């Protein structure tokens, strides 16, 4: 089972990808997490990535492809790509790479959400600067306000979650995603779902869609 989960920033892709990965025993590969890990580690690649993340613009294809391909090779038992591919060039490179590895995509699931809802979600998002755990003041609050549950560090607003950066990220998403969706529609891989509900409601809907696509409706479903 090989799935790509796409959608605008703040649509809940990572949360839902984690749940789908647990239910269907998939490796969760988050492009955002891979990039931020490189940035935090301060590797040569991470230093190149930093300037793009902090400005809210897309990381060049060659940098992101290096990270994703390396991780995909180690996930032959099945994976879910979280937020990748983001451009038509990435989609084509991914297809070519997976074909060469005899691991073609089975499904591309796209989340849709109104811009106003997305803006509200970003306003409440916080991250731990020490361990990288992400919280939301409404849907996933820490036990102690503004402090990480794991190490008690003061939570911060990520630079790429600042209002002006968010606006640029959403504009970039709209511009680049249209040809990606057209590409996967032509490939008959695309399925669309509304992601504006609660985390549990969206998770249940996503699991149903995946089960229907892979004709797993007659088998018992593991707990979310």
N, C-alpha and C positions, 0 to 999 in steps of 0.2 A: 504494500500500500504506500503510494508516493503522492503526497498532496502539497500544493502550494496554497497558503492562506494569505490573501491580499486585502487591502483596504486602506483608508486614509489614516494618517497619524491620529492616535487617540481612539480608534475604533474598538480597541480591546483585543487586538489580534494575539498578543503574547499570552494573555490570560486564557483565551479560548484555545490557542494552540497547545498550551500546557495540558488542558483538560482532554483535548482530543488525543494527544500523545499518550496520556495515561490510560484512556479507555481502549485505544486500539494498539497499544504497545509499540509506539513509534518513537523515533529519535526526534526531539524538538530542536530545530536549527533556526535560531533567531538572527537575522542579519544585523539588526540593531544591537543586540547583545554582543555579537562577534566584533562589531566595529568599536563599541564602547570599551570592550575588554582590551582591544589593541591600543586604544587611546590611553586608557588608565595605566597599562603596562609600560607605556612610553617606548615601545619598540619603534624601529625606523618606519615601519608601515603605520604604526599608531600615530606618530608625529605628522605624517602626511594626512592621515584621516582627520586629526583634530581640527584643522582649519576649516574643513567642510562641515563637520558636525556643529561647531560653534556658530557658524553662519546660517545654519538651517537650510543648506543646499545639498543636493545629492552628491554622494561620494562617487568619484569617477568609476566607470565600469571595471576598469582593469584592477583596481584595488579591491573592490567587493568580490569580484569573480575569484580572485586568489583565495580569499577566505572561505567562500562557500564551497568551491569545488573540493578543497582539502577535507572539509567536514563531511560532505556528501559521500565521498569514497568510503568513509568508515561507517556508513549507515545503510548497508545493503539489506538489512532486515526490514527496512521501511522507515520513512521519515516524513515530517511535516515542515515545510519551509515557511517561516514566519516573516512576512514582509519582503519577500524576494520571489521573483524578479520585480524591479521597480521601473524598468525602461524596456522599450522594444528590443534594444540591442542586448540587454541582459536576458530577455526571454529567449531570443534566438540562440545566444551562446549557451544558455542552460539546456535548451533542447538538444543542441549539437553535442554537448558534453555528456548528457544522460544517454543519448542514443549510442555514443561510443562506449559507454559503460554498461550498456544493455539494461538501463534502469529508467525507462521512460516515465514521465508524469502520468498519473491516472486521473487526477482531478485538480482543478483550480477553483477554489472557493473564495468569492469576493464579498466582503462586508460593505454595506452601504449605510450612510449616516449623514444627517443634516449638519451643516457647518456650525450652526448655533449650538447644537448639542456637543460637538467636538470641542468648541471653545470653552464651554463650561467644564468639560472633563479635564482639560489641560490645566485650568486654573487651580484645581485641587490636587494635582499630582506632585509628589515629593519623592526624593531618593536619598538613600543613605550614602554619604561620601566615602565611608569606610568599606562596607561590604557590597554596595550596589543594589540592595533590596529596594524595590519600588513600592510605594504606598499611594493611596488616594484618600484624601480627608473625608470623603463621603462613602465610597464603596469598599475601601480596604484601609481603614485607619489604623495607625499604630496603637498599641495598648496605652502608651503614655504619649499625650499630644506632642507632635513635632519631634519625637525621639524614636530611634530605631529599636525594635523589639530585640534584636540580636546583640547589639553592642552599645546601646544607649547614646549613640552619636546623634547630634542635632541634624535633623533632616533639612535638605536644601531643595531649591527649585533648579532643575537642570537648565543649563544655558539654552538648550534646544527646546525647552518648554516655555520660555519667556514669550509674552504676547506677540511682539513683533516678529520673532523667529517662527512662532506658530503660524502666523499669517502667511509668511513666505513658504513654509513647509506645505501648507494646504494648497497654495497657488501652484507650487511645483508639482504636487501630487496630481492635481487636475490636468495639468499640461502634459505630463508624461504618461499617465495611466491609460488614457483613452486608446492609444494605439496598442498597448499591451492587452487590454480587454478585447479589442477587435481581433488581435492575433489568436488568443486562446478561444474566442468564440468560433473562429474559422476552424480551429483544430478540434472543435466539439468537446472541449474540456471544461468550459466555464459554467459555474453555478453561482447564482446571486442570492444573498439573503440579507434581510434587515437586521442590523445589529444595534438597534436603539433600545432594546428591552433591558431587563436586569441581567446580571452576569449569569444567573442560573437559567433564565429563560432562553438566552442566546445559546448557552451551552447545550441545552436540550434540543433546540432546533438544529444546531450544527451537527450533533451526533445523529439525529434522524436523517439529515441530508446525506451524510457520509454512509450510513448504513443502507439507505436506499440506493445510492450510487453503486455500491459494491455488492448489492443484493444480499445483505446480511440481516434482513428484517425477520427471518425465521429463527435467528439465534438469540439467546439471551444477552442483554446488554449489561456490561459492567457498570458499577456505580460511578457517577460523576464526582 
